[in-house]
Amino acid sequence: MSSSLKPSLRERRISARRLLLGGLAIALDAFKQTDQYKNHVVVAGQTPLQRFFVAYALAWLEQTRDEQLRRRLLSDVHAPAKYRVLGPASNVQEFYDAFGVTAQRRMWREPAERASIW
């Protein structure tokens, strides 16, 4: 493949972000089909949607040394784990609903600025 046809790191990063958002949307749609979601049972003070998003965040939990993070930022198409959670979640209305995120919170993103896959 010619180097002029090879996607740039920026283009590959955008694709990776789309995949994260798409994966979250599919997982959320699947979760909404479960009895756990439909019965709206609160467990340990958390609603089903809150538990879904907490589980999503925990799946990406990792510790990275600063030097490793710098190296990844320069060469890896994937965002650091923190942003693999914050980025997609801040584009999903159910996240706002689950945690009562309002315009006064740092996680707020204006609805017109939220990315959408489907």
C-alpha positions as CSV (number, residue, x, y, z in Angstrom):
1,M,0.0,0.0,0.0
2,S,1.3,3.4,-0.9
3,S,2.2,5.7,2.0
4,S,-0.2,8.3,0.5
5,L,-3.1,5.9,0.9
6,K,-2.2,4.8,4.4
7,P,-4.5,6.5,6.9
8,S,-2.8,9.0,9.2
9,L,-2.5,8.5,12.9
10,R,-5.2,11.2,13.3
11,E,-7.6,9.4,11.0
12,R,-7.0,6.1,12.7
13,R,-7.6,7.8,16.1
14,I,-11.0,9.2,14.8
15,S,-11.9,5.7,13.7
16,A,-11.0,4.2,17.1
17,R,-13.2,6.8,18.8
18,R,-16.1,6.0,16.6
19,L,-15.7,2.3,17.4
20,L,-15.7,3.0,21.1
21,L,-18.9,5.0,20.8
22,G,-20.5,2.4,18.6
23,G,-19.5,-0.4,21.0
24,L,-21.0,1.5,24.0
25,A,-24.2,2.1,22.0
26,I,-24.6,-1.6,21.1
27,A,-23.8,-2.7,24.7
28,L,-26.3,-0.2,26.1
29,D,-29.0,-1.4,23.7
30,A,-28.3,-5.0,24.7
31,F,-28.4,-4.1,28.4
32,K,-31.8,-2.4,27.9
33,Q,-33.2,-5.9,26.8
34,T,-32.3,-7.5,30.2
35,D,-34.7,-8.0,33.1
36,Q,-32.2,-6.2,35.3
37,Y,-32.8,-3.0,33.3
38,K,-36.5,-3.6,32.7
39,N,-37.3,-4.2,36.4
40,H,-35.3,-1.1,37.4
41,V,-34.1,-2.8,40.6
42,V,-31.8,-0.5,42.7
43,V,-28.8,-2.4,44.1
44,A,-26.4,-0.8,46.6
45,G,-28.1,2.5,45.9
46,Q,-27.4,2.4,42.1
47,T,-29.9,2.2,39.3
48,P,-29.4,-0.3,36.5
49,L,-28.1,2.5,34.2
50,Q,-25.7,3.7,36.9
51,R,-24.4,0.1,37.3
52,F,-24.0,-0.3,33.6
53,F,-21.8,2.8,33.2
54,V,-19.8,2.0,36.4
55,A,-19.1,-1.5,34.9
56,Y,-18.2,0.1,31.6
57,A,-15.7,2.4,33.4
58,L,-14.2,-0.4,35.5
59,A,-13.6,-2.5,32.4
60,W,-11.1,0.2,31.2
61,L,-9.4,0.6,34.6
62,E,-5.7,0.6,34.3
63,Q,-2.6,2.2,35.8
64,T,0.0,3.6,33.4
65,R,3.4,5.1,34.1
66,D,3.9,8.6,32.8
67,E,6.6,7.6,30.4
68,Q,4.5,4.8,29.0
69,L,1.5,7.2,28.6
70,R,3.7,9.7,26.7
71,R,4.9,7.0,24.4
72,R,1.4,5.8,23.7
73,L,0.1,9.3,23.0
74,L,2.7,9.7,20.3
75,S,2.2,6.4,18.6
76,D,-1.0,4.6,19.6
77,V,-4.3,5.1,17.8
78,H,-6.1,4.4,21.0
79,A,-6.9,7.0,23.6
80,P,-5.7,6.5,27.2
81,A,-8.2,4.4,29.2
82,K,-9.7,7.4,31.0
83,Y,-10.8,9.0,27.7
84,R,-12.1,5.7,26.4
85,V,-14.7,6.0,29.1
86,L,-15.2,9.8,29.3
87,G,-15.4,10.4,25.6
88,P,-18.1,7.9,24.6
89,A,-20.1,8.3,27.9
90,S,-20.3,12.1,27.4
91,N,-22.0,11.5,24.1
92,V,-24.8,9.2,25.4
93,Q,-28.0,10.8,26.8
94,E,-28.5,7.8,29.2
95,F,-25.3,8.7,31.0
96,Y,-26.6,12.2,31.7
97,D,-29.9,10.7,32.8
98,A,-28.3,8.1,35.0
99,F,-26.1,10.5,37.0
100,G,-28.1,13.7,36.7
101,V,-25.3,15.5,34.8
102,T,-26.2,19.1,34.2
103,A,-24.6,22.0,32.4
104,Q,-22.8,23.0,35.6
105,R,-20.8,19.7,35.6
106,R,-17.5,19.2,33.9
107,M,-18.8,16.1,32.1
108,W,-21.5,18.2,30.4
109,R,-21.5,18.4,26.6
110,E,-24.1,20.4,24.8
111,P,-26.6,18.1,23.0
112,A,-25.8,19.7,19.6
113,E,-22.1,18.8,20.2
114,R,-22.6,15.2,21.1
115,A,-21.4,12.7,18.6
116,S,-23.9,10.0,17.4
117,I,-23.3,6.9,15.4
118,W,-26.9,5.9,14.5
